[in-house]
């Protein structure tokens, strides 16, 4: 049920309280909206300081939120270069949340996604069973040749 407020006859003390509450709610919403971006920025700053001087530092298992990897962060692991597929990536490259990046820009070998965070996007290119495949669907978790890929 909506209450209609008679603004013209509202006592100053009540009007001041409504304004105070509205501003507090505005600030709360702004904080919620900007929090993930702030966390991602702080993680990137922390990792850049920790890994200074390296384009793809060795992967270090995260110990908490401050050293989880943001989207696009590159690491070296198992003799390959990996790129984080989502913010707050904590899984091991090659297992969850990462996509291999080849040195020559050629499509990497297909790897079974662990879920939505590392599913292949529409238009992604991979190699599998001697062929190059292109994802025909968004959030593709299927093996090339089974569904959602064209060679």
Secondary structure, 3 states (H helix, E strand, C coil): CCCCCCHHHCCHHHHHHHHHHHHHHHHHHHHHHHHHHHHHHHHHHHHHHHCCCCCCEECCCCCCHHHCECCCCEEEECCEEEEECCCCECCCCCCCCEEEECCCCCCEECCCCCCHHHCECCCCEEEECCEEEEECCCCECCCCCCCCEEC
